[in-house]
Amino acid sequence: MKTERRVADDRIARDADVMVGKPVVKGTRVPVELVLRQLAQSLDLRDVLEAFPHLTTEDVRACLTYAAGSLEAEARRTQPGVPAAPHIASG
């Protein structure tokens, strides 16, 4: 069984040539940020998948996992003596 972090690693990419290096759902130009904003507007997953029909439930879950990991890493960076969690590698 894949860990949550592994799912995000498999589905989220960062590439300087795609959306100026913003994290996106792999194989698309859909930024994680845009998916999260859509979720904030409507917590109904059906609405999100309707707005982005080529995404899957797993893609949306990976966006949430990526965001949570990014927040955790930021918190670790601001705490002296606590190493930051590794970030998703460029794709």
N, C-alpha and C positions, 0 to 999 in steps of 0.2 A: 504494500500500500504506500502510495506516495505521500510524503509530508506536504503540508500546505505550502511551505516555501518552495518545494520542488515543483509543485503545480504552477506557481507563479513564474519560476525560472523557465519552465517549458512553454509558457503562453505569453509572456511579456518580453519585449525586446527594446533595446535602446540602440539607435544607430544615427550618427550625425547626419547621414544622408536622408533620413526619414523623419519628417516633422521636426526638423532642427534638433534632433537628439532627444526629444521628449519620449518617455516610455509609452509604447503603443502595444496593442494586441498584435502578436506576431502574425505576419502575413497580411496585415491591414495598415491603414494609415489612421486608425482610430486611437486617439490618445487615451490613456488610462484616466486622465483628468476629465475628459469629456464624458466617459462612462460614469464616473463618480458624480459629476454634476447632474446627469440624467437621473441617476438613482436618488439624488437629493431632491429633485423636483417631483419624482413619483417613485415611491418605495415599492411599487408593483413591478416585479421582474418582467411581466408580460409587456408593460409599457417600454421598458428598456430594450427588450428584444425586438419589439416592433420598430423602435427608433433606429436600431442597428440590426437589421434582419440577418446579416451574415455572421453575427456573433452567436456564441452558444452560452448556455448557463455556466459552463465551466470557464469560459472566457471572462464573464462578469465576476465570477468567484475569484479568479486569478487577479483581476483588477483590485478587488477588495483586499486580498491577501498582500498584494504588492504595496498598497497604500498603508496597511497596518505595519508591514515590515519597514517601510520608509520612515514612519513615525517612530517606531521603536529604535531604529538606527539613529535618528536625529536626537532622541532622548539620551541615548548612550553617548553620543558625541558631546553632549552638553554636561555630562556627569564625569568629573575628573576621575581618572583611574579605571574607567569601565570601557573596555574596547568596543568599538562600533561593530554591529553585525555586518557581515559582508553584503554588498549590494549586488543586484542582478547584473551580470556581465553584459557587455555590449554584444549585440546579436549579429 
